[in-house]
Amino acid sequence: MTPSRSQQLCVICGRNVATTRDHIPPRSIFPTPRPSDLITVPACASCNMGMSGLDEKFRMYLSLQAGVDSPEAQKLWENHAVRTMRHNKTLRNEILARTEPVYLTTKAGVIFDKGCRVLWDSQAHDKTIERIIRGLYFHHFGEILSDRVTMKVQWLRKLTSDMDWASQGWHSNSIGGNIVLYRFARAKDNPLTSGWIFQFYRKHWASGYTLPADFSLKS
């Protein structure tokens, strides 16, 4: 399909005509009542609706990691995650299969109890973070990345002191009363080069960067 000049392309894929708007980050990761500052971007039906299964997985794993340490995280767990665990048998069994026993230790390394951890679904995580980056890049810079870039996404155990220092001068933003915090920057001499750092519910960190698609050919 060749779009007319008056038609907006999908921000996520950069190919199809946008017929709807997609929430970036996914609306489902915010507890109800939803915050009033959620961001939407133009999207095609395929990119918008086609990600619903990954959105549900991302929300479930995020809720498990966020726990109930804050009122917002508790609402996400009680109003959404518990319902998903009850009704989505396939996802429940997948999560149980990814659960591993661990020893709980103090900062000094002293074992004081046993617990468990759940390994993230890497596809749900990385695809969702990539979609968020594409959406926020358009939101902040008004440009569609499409296939002009290659992208690398990382799950972070924490924000290291080096990363914190290196990103101090970046733009900072928040969504949903600090449910999602993020920093971002792009190179002045090459706008397709950008960096992103995210924090969800003050418990989960992720990062990503974009490079021009032909960067590897030039280097």
N, C-alpha and C positions, 0 to 999 in steps of 0.2 A: 504494500500500500504506500503510495506517495502522498504525503500530507500537503495540504495547501498552505499558503503563507499564514492564514488565519488560524490554523490548527496547531495545538500544542503537542509536542512529542512527550511520551512517557519519560519521566525523569529516571526511572529505574533501569529500563532496558535501552532507552535512547533510540528505539526503532519504531515502535507502534504508536499510533495516535492515542493520546490520553483521553479516556472517556469517563474517568472518575478521579477521586483524590485519595491518596494513601496517607495514613498517619505515620509519621517518622519522629521518634521511634514508634513501634507498634502500639496502638491504643490499648491493647489487651494487657500490657505489662503495668498499667496504672490501675490502682484500685478504684472502685466506684465509691462516691461520685467522682467522675473523671475531672482532672484539673482543667481550668479554662484556657491554659496557654499551650495546648497541644498543637503541634505543627503538622500541616498537611501539604502534600505536593502533588502535582498532576501525575497520574499513572494510568496505564492501560488496565483493562479488567484482568488480563492474564497475570500480570505482575502483582496486582493487588490481591485478587482472590487466590491466586496460585500459591501464595506464601502463608495461607491461614494455618496449615498444618505445622509448619515450622514455627510460626508465631506461638502456637499453643505449647509446643515443646520448649521454646525459649522461655516463655513465661513460667512453665512448670519448674525447669531447672533453676531459673533465677529465683523463684520463690523458695525453693529448697535451700539455696545458698544464703538468701537474705534472712531466712528464719523469721522470728517474730520479735526482733530486738527494737523495732520502732513501730509506732501506730500504723504507719503506711504499709510496712511489710506484713504486719499482722492482718490488716484488711485484705491484702493481696492473697495471703494464705487462706484465710477463713472464707472469703467470699468467692474466690476463683479457683485456687489450686486444689483445695479439698474437693470441690465439685468435679474438677477434671479427674482427680484420682478415683473418684467413685464411678464415673460414667465412661471413662476412656480406658477400657481394660487393656488394650494393646500398649498404650503409653505407660500404664501402671506396671505392666510386666517388664517393659523395657527398662524402666527406672530401677526396678528391683534387681534386674540382671546386671545393672551397672553399679550396684551398691556393694561396697567393700568394707570389711571390718578394719578399724584402725585403733591405735592406742592414743588416748588423750594425754598430752604432756604439758608441763609448765614451761615457761620460757627458758628455764634452766635445763630442760630435758628430762625432768622427773615424771614418770608415768603415774597418773592418779586415777585413771578410769579407762573404760573401753567405749568406743563409739562407732560410727560408720560414716562413710563419705560416698557421695554419688558423683561419678565421672560424667562431665558434660557431654552431650551429643555434639560433636564437633561440627557437623554439617548445619544443624539448627543454629548453633552459635555463630559460626563464621558467615553464613549466608545472611543472617539477620544483621550483623554488624556491618557487612558490606552494603546492604540495603540502606541502613541508617546513614552511612557515610555518603552514599550517592544522593540521598534525599537532602541531607544537611548541606552538602556542597552546593546544591541548587538553591536551597533556602537562603544561604548566606551570600553566594556569589552570582546567582542568577544564570548559571551555566550547567549544561548537562554533560556529565563525564562520558557516558556511553562506552564505546570500545576504544576511546582515545587513550585510556590509561590501563595499566596493570595495577592490581591492588593486593596488598598483603594485610591479613588480619591476624591478631594475636590475642589469645586468652592470657591474662596476667594474674599471677598470684597476688601481687600487690604493686603499688607504684613505688619504684625504687627512688632513692634520693637523687640519682643521676637523671632519671626521667623527669622528676619533679623540678630539678634545677633547670634542665634544658627547655622545659615548657613554661617557665615562669612568665615569659614575655608574650605567650600566645593569647589569643582571644579566649575568654571564658564565658560560659553560658550555663543556664539551668532550665529544667523543665519540670513542672509539677511540684513546685516547692522543694526543690533539691532532690527529688527522686532520681532524676538523671542529671548528672553534672558532666560537662565535657569541655575540653580545650581543643583548639584547632589553629592551624596556621598554614599558609601556602607561600611558596617561594615567589618573590616579586619578579624575578627574571624568568621564571618558568611556572606559570599558574597551575599547570597540571600536576605539579609536585606539591603534595599537601600531607600534613600529619594530623592525627586525631587521637585523643585519649578520652576514654569514657569511664564514669563510675556510676553504677546502678545501686540504689538503696544503700550506698556507703559500704557495700560488701563485695561487689564484683567489679573488677577492673578489666578493661579491654582496650586495645589500641589498633590502629591501622594507618597505612600510608598509601598514597597513590604516586605513581610515576608515569611519565609519558610511555605509551605502548611501545615506542621504538627505542626506549632508553637502553635496553640490553644490546641493541644493534650498534649503538653509538659508542658504548663503553668497551 
